[in-house]
Amino acid sequence: MTTDRRIVLFDLFGVIARHQHPGALDKMAARCHVSVEAFTTAYWTYRPPYDAGQQSASAYWTDVLRGLSRPVDADTIEELRLTDIDSWFRVDALMVTYVQSLRHRAEVALLSNIPADHADAFLAAQPWLRHLDHIAFSGKIKAAKPDPAAFQHCVVALRAAPADFLFVDDREENVRAAQAIGMNGHIFTGQDGLETVVDTWLPTR
């Protein structure tokens, strides 16, 4: 079923924004006096509930530090939290321009796995996001990709049908999850390929 709308639903990191800044995990590992390998394992192992809004930043970093057998104190947690947020702040300026340019041709929305405190900071730094038709941050909607609930949130919020969406993400598992609920999907590998897919999918102007 479709309502004949066209909604391009973008992932954030790896599509519009850059992946985590190189060296960020090294910096945080050094702050904890552990190896980068050990820190990276703990960082990602405890991440899912934090991304999905089921855990506070303090609780997440407490789990990471305890998992590394390191002392837990408020100053360390806050330093790690701010370093972590800063490491995800880079955007692809060309993609930002492209996303904004699509708004005269289609509805444009965002679905990103990002903790709530990161989302607040990112939105403050990138106010253009507020002009999109909808923004869904996992830490705010309490569901993270590839959970079908994350995609269903966008369908309900925009009062659309799944077939109205073209979901763009750099992770295949997320695109497959979107397609499983009836959305169209594109695995992002670069702007040129994306533009070709979007131009084909959107009605002729």
Sequence and secondary structure as in RCSB ss.txt:
>XXXX:A:sequence
MTTDRRIVLFDLFGVIARHQHPGALDKMAARCHVSVEAFTTAYWTYRPPYDAGQQSASAYWTDVLRGLSRPVDAD
TIEELRLTDIDSWFRVDALMVTYVQSLRHRAEVALLSNIPADHADAFLAAQPWLRHLDHIAFSGKIKAAKPDPAA
FQHCVVALRAAPADFLFVDDREENVRAAQAIGMNGHIFTGQDGLETVVDTWLPTR
>XXXX:A:secstr
   S  EEEE SBTTTB  S TTHHHHHHHHHTS HHHHHHHHHHTHHHHHTTSS HHHHHHHHHHHTT    HH
HHHHHHHHHHHTT  B HHHHHHHHHGGGTSEEEEEE   HHHHHHHHHH GGGGGSSEEEEHHHHT  TTSHHH
HHHHHHHTT  GGGEEEEES HHHHHHHHHTT EEEE S HHHHHHHHHHHS   
